Amino acid sequence: MKLYEIEFPLENLNLEEVESALLEIGASSITFLDGGDEPVLEPKAGEVRLWSDTLVRALFEESQDPARNMEHLATRLGPHITAFARIRPVAECVWERAWLADWKSMRFGRRLWVCPTAADAPEDPRAVVVRLDPGLAFGTGTHPTTALCLRMLDALPLSGASVIDYGCGSGILGIAALKLGAARVTAVDLDPQALIATRENAIRNGVSSRIETQAVPAALQAADCVVANILAGPLVELAPLLTDACRPKGDLLLSGLLKTQAYAVKAAYSSAFDMVQVIVRDDWCCIHARRAA
């Protein structure tokens, strides 16, 4: 299928009106992009926070006339759209697979590996291998927060342990825990696509009988290890729930936060946990804490 895109600056236009106008003319997708270099690190739950210089990019099938679409947008959003909009063809590509060409097997800690499904097994005889191809859910090990959690899981004594993976995404952390010897995992996420991806990846790795998926809100039984790779704000808000989910002397791994946010997150858990260590990669960190007896 051949496609083209229309791109223009959002400026002072109303976000909902722009989306409505693009959907009316049959946009296949609508993306908002940073037109400059202004990070938006952590919007609140339900908040749509955009950049001061935001670009709108909409994708259309070739059969939809670009000139007619531009005329409609000018009528709905203002004639200035035609002066700033760019129309470009989009090269044909299997998008969901394209970026995998450069994704290689990666090691975390001493023995844990995350490998693409089609990749050769590592030569290391001690290797514990998680096979994963990304779908719609986040989590392949390439992001520093996921990498830090995998490294910490590799260092924990997980043999026979029960684990909660809160905010499971692709299920990579829970599956890794099972491969490292955990007895069972409860994987929790508010995104139904994440739960589907977790179940599919568990089947691919031969651990589906030992993993249970739950939607939020979840009824959690206390586990020996709780890992939550989400965001700093939710980690603070979820402190009572995640504390109750961790057994006395159990391990807690918190990630998805910047180094500058570590103090606030640690403070939210300090009354019930002893802080073991904080490990860092780039601007991100992972907190390892242990529940007080």
C-alpha positions as CSV (number, residue, x, y, z in Angstrom):
1,M,0.0,0.0,0.0
2,K,1.4,3.4,-1.0
3,L,1.1,6.2,1.4
4,Y,1.8,9.9,1.8
5,E,2.0,12.3,4.8
6,I,0.8,15.8,5.4
7,E,2.9,17.7,8.1
8,F,2.3,21.2,9.5
9,P,3.0,23.2,12.7
10,L,0.2,23.0,15.4
11,E,1.0,26.6,16.6
12,N,-2.2,28.0,18.1
13,L,-4.6,25.6,16.6
14,N,-6.9,23.6,18.8
15,L,-5.7,20.0,19.3
16,E,-9.1,18.4,19.1
17,E,-10.2,20.4,16.1
18,V,-7.0,19.4,14.2
19,E,-7.6,15.7,15.0
20,S,-11.2,16.0,14.0
21,A,-10.4,17.6,10.7
22,L,-7.7,15.0,9.8
23,L,-10.0,12.1,10.7
24,E,-12.8,13.6,8.6
25,I,-10.6,13.3,5.5
26,G,-9.5,9.8,6.3
27,A,-6.1,10.0,8.1
28,S,-4.8,6.6,8.8
29,S,-2.7,7.9,11.7
30,I,-2.0,11.2,13.5
31,T,1.3,11.9,15.3
32,F,2.4,14.9,17.3
33,L,6.1,15.6,17.2
34,D,8.6,17.8,18.9
35,G,9.6,20.5,16.3
36,G,12.6,21.6,18.4
37,D,14.4,20.0,21.3
38,E,12.1,20.3,24.3
39,P,11.7,17.1,26.4
40,V,8.3,16.2,27.9
41,L,9.4,13.7,30.5
42,E,6.4,12.7,32.5
43,P,2.8,13.9,31.9
44,K,0.3,13.2,34.6
45,A,-2.2,10.4,34.1
46,G,-4.7,11.3,31.4
47,E,-2.8,14.5,30.5
48,V,-1.9,15.4,27.0
49,R,1.2,17.6,27.2
50,L,2.6,18.9,24.0
51,W,5.7,20.9,23.1
52,S,5.7,24.7,22.5
53,D,6.9,23.9,18.9
54,T,4.7,20.9,17.9
55,L,4.4,19.4,14.5
56,V,1.4,17.5,13.3
57,R,2.0,14.6,10.9
58,A,-0.9,12.7,9.4
59,L,-0.7,9.6,7.2
60,F,-3.0,8.9,4.2
61,E,-3.4,6.3,1.5
62,E,-2.3,7.3,-2.0
63,S,-5.9,7.0,-3.3
64,Q,-6.9,10.0,-1.2
65,D,-6.4,13.2,-3.2
66,P,-3.8,15.4,-1.4
67,A,-5.1,18.6,-3.1
68,R,-8.6,17.9,-2.0
69,N,-7.4,17.1,1.6
70,M,-5.5,20.3,1.8
71,E,-8.5,22.3,0.6
72,H,-10.6,20.7,3.3
73,L,-7.9,21.5,6.0
74,A,-7.7,25.1,4.8
75,T,-11.5,25.4,5.2
76,R,-11.6,23.8,8.6
77,L,-8.4,25.1,10.2
78,G,-7.6,28.3,8.2
79,P,-6.0,29.2,4.9
80,H,-2.5,29.6,6.5
81,I,-2.3,25.8,6.6
82,T,-1.6,25.6,2.9
83,A,1.4,28.0,3.3
84,F,3.2,25.8,5.9
85,A,2.0,22.3,5.2
86,R,4.4,19.8,3.5
87,I,3.1,16.8,1.5
88,R,5.6,13.9,1.1
89,P,5.4,10.3,-0.2
90,V,6.2,7.6,2.3
91,A,8.4,4.7,1.2
92,E,6.8,1.3,1.4
93,C,8.1,-0.7,4.4
94,V,7.0,-3.3,6.8
95,W,7.2,-0.8,9.7
96,E,6.6,-3.2,12.6
97,R,9.7,-5.1,11.5
98,A,12.0,-2.4,10.0
99,W,13.7,-1.3,13.2
100,L,14.5,-4.9,14.2
101,A,17.2,-5.1,11.5
102,D,19.7,-3.4,13.9
103,W,18.4,-5.1,17.1
104,K,20.9,-7.6,18.3
105,S,21.1,-10.1,21.3
106,M,22.0,-8.3,24.5
107,R,23.4,-9.5,27.8
108,F,22.3,-8.2,31.2
109,G,24.3,-9.0,34.3
110,R,26.3,-12.3,34.4
111,R,24.1,-14.7,32.4
112,L,20.7,-13.2,31.3
113,W,20.3,-12.6,27.6
114,V,17.5,-11.1,25.6
115,C,17.6,-12.3,22.0
116,P,15.4,-11.7,18.9
117,T,13.4,-14.9,18.1
118,A,15.4,-15.7,15.0
119,A,18.9,-14.9,16.5
120,D,21.4,-17.7,17.2
121,A,21.7,-18.7,20.9
122,P,24.7,-17.1,22.8
123,E,27.8,-19.3,22.9
124,D,28.0,-18.8,26.7
125,P,26.9,-22.2,28.2
126,R,25.6,-20.4,31.3
127,A,23.3,-18.1,29.2
128,V,19.7,-17.7,30.4
129,V,17.9,-16.7,27.2
130,V,14.6,-14.7,26.8
131,R,13.3,-14.7,23.2
132,L,11.5,-11.6,22.4
133,D,10.3,-9.7,19.3
134,P,8.5,-6.4,20.2
135,G,4.8,-6.0,19.4
136,L,2.6,-3.1,20.5
137,A,3.8,-3.1,24.1
138,F,6.9,-1.5,25.4
139,G,9.9,-3.5,26.6
140,T,12.8,-5.1,24.7
141,G,15.7,-4.2,27.0
142,T,16.9,-1.4,24.8
143,H,15.7,1.3,27.1
144,P,18.0,2.0,30.1
145,T,15.2,1.5,32.7
146,T,14.4,-2.0,31.4
147,A,18.1,-2.8,31.1
148,L,18.6,-1.8,34.7
149,C,15.8,-4.0,35.9
150,L,17.1,-7.0,34.0
151,R,20.5,-6.5,35.4
152,M,19.1,-6.4,39.0
153,L,16.9,-9.5,38.4
154,D,20.0,-11.4,37.2
155,A,21.7,-10.5,40.5
156,L,18.8,-11.6,42.8
157,P,18.3,-15.1,44.2
158,L,15.0,-15.8,42.4
159,S,15.0,-19.7,42.6
160,G,11.5,-20.7,43.7
161,A,10.4,-17.1,44.3
162,S,7.0,-15.5,43.6
163,V,7.3,-12.3,41.5
164,I,4.9,-9.4,40.7
165,D,5.7,-7.5,37.5
166,Y,3.7,-4.3,37.9
167,G,3.4,-2.4,34.6
168,C,4.5,-5.5,32.6
169,G,4.5,-4.1,29.1
170,S,5.8,-6.8,26.9
171,G,6.3,-9.1,29.9
172,I,10.0,-9.1,29.5
173,L,10.8,-8.7,33.2
174,G,8.4,-11.3,34.5
175,I,9.5,-13.8,31.8
176,A,13.2,-13.1,32.7
177,A,12.4,-13.7,36.3
178,L,10.9,-17.1,35.4
179,K,13.8,-18.0,33.2
180,L,16.1,-17.1,36.2
181,G,14.3,-19.6,38.4
182,A,11.2,-17.9,39.8
183,A,8.3,-20.2,40.5
184,R,5.5,-18.0,39.4
185,V,4.8,-14.4,38.1
186,T,1.8,-12.2,38.3
187,A,2.0,-9.6,35.4
188,V,-0.1,-6.5,35.8
189,D,-0.9,-3.7,33.3
190,L,-3.6,-1.2,32.6
191,D,-3.1,-1.7,28.8
192,P,-5.0,-4.7,27.3
193,Q,-2.4,-4.9,24.5
194,A,0.4,-5.3,27.1
195,L,-1.4,-8.2,28.7
196,I,-1.9,-9.9,25.2
197,A,1.8,-9.3,24.4
198,T,2.9,-10.7,27.8
199,R,0.8,-13.9,27.3
200,E,2.1,-14.4,23.7
201,N,5.8,-13.8,24.8
202,A,5.3,-16.2,27.7
203,I,4.1,-18.9,25.3
204,R,7.1,-18.2,23.0
205,N,9.5,-18.7,25.9
206,G,7.8,-21.8,27.3
207,V,6.7,-20.3,30.6
208,S,3.0,-19.6,30.1
209,S,1.9,-22.1,32.7
210,R,3.7,-20.1,35.4
211,I,2.6,-16.6,34.6
212,E,-0.8,-15.0,35.3
213,T,-1.9,-11.7,33.8
214,Q,-4.1,-9.2,35.6
215,A,-5.7,-5.9,34.6
216,V,-5.6,-2.9,36.8
217,P,-6.9,-2.8,39.5
218,A,-5.5,-6.2,40.4
219,A,-6.0,-8.3,43.5
220,L,-2.4,-9.0,44.5
221,Q,-1.1,-11.7,46.8
222,A,2.1,-10.7,48.5
223,A,5.2,-11.9,46.6
224,D,8.9,-12.4,47.3
225,C,9.9,-9.9,44.7
226,V,8.0,-6.9,43.2
227,V,9.3,-5.0,40.2
228,A,7.7,-1.9,38.8
229,N,9.2,-0.2,35.8
230,I,6.8,2.7,35.2
231,L,7.2,6.4,36.1
232,A,8.2,8.3,39.2
233,G,4.8,9.9,39.8
234,P,2.8,6.6,39.7
235,L,5.5,4.9,41.8
236,V,5.0,7.4,44.5
237,E,1.2,7.1,44.2
238,L,1.3,3.3,44.3
239,A,3.6,3.1,47.3
240,P,0.9,1.7,49.6
241,L,-0.2,-0.9,47.1
242,L,3.3,-2.0,46.1
243,T,4.4,-2.1,49.8
244,D,1.5,-4.5,50.7
245,A,2.4,-6.6,47.6
246,C,5.9,-7.2,48.9
247,R,6.5,-9.8,51.6
248,P,8.7,-9.1,54.7
249,K,12.3,-9.4,53.6
250,G,11.2,-9.4,50.0
251,D,12.9,-7.4,47.2
252,L,11.5,-4.3,45.5
253,L,12.8,-3.0,42.2
254,L,11.6,0.4,41.1
255,S,12.5,2.0,37.8
256,G,11.3,4.2,35.0
257,L,12.6,7.2,36.8
258,L,15.3,9.8,36.3
259,K,18.2,10.2,38.7
260,T,16.8,13.5,39.9
261,Q,13.5,11.7,40.9
262,A,15.2,9.0,43.0
263,Y,15.0,10.9,46.3
264,A,11.3,11.5,46.1
265,V,10.6,7.8,45.2
266,K,12.8,6.5,48.0
267,A,11.1,8.7,50.5
268,A,7.7,7.3,49.6
269,Y,8.9,3.8,50.5
270,S,11.4,4.5,53.3
271,S,9.1,3.7,56.2
272,A,8.7,0.1,55.1
273,F,11.9,-0.7,53.2
274,D,15.6,-0.6,53.7
275,M,17.3,0.9,50.7
276,V,19.9,-1.6,49.3
277,Q,21.3,0.3,46.3
278,V,20.6,2.6,43.4
279,I,22.1,1.7,40.0
280,V,22.3,4.2,37.2
281,R,22.6,4.3,33.5
282,D,22.7,7.5,31.6
283,D,20.1,9.8,33.3
284,W,18.0,6.9,34.5
285,C,18.1,4.8,37.7
286,C,16.7,1.7,39.3
287,I,16.1,1.5,43.1
288,H,16.6,-1.8,44.9
289,A,15.0,-1.9,48.3
290,R,14.2,-4.7,50.8
291,R,11.1,-5.0,52.9
292,A,11.7,-4.7,56.6
293,A,11.1,-7.9,58.6
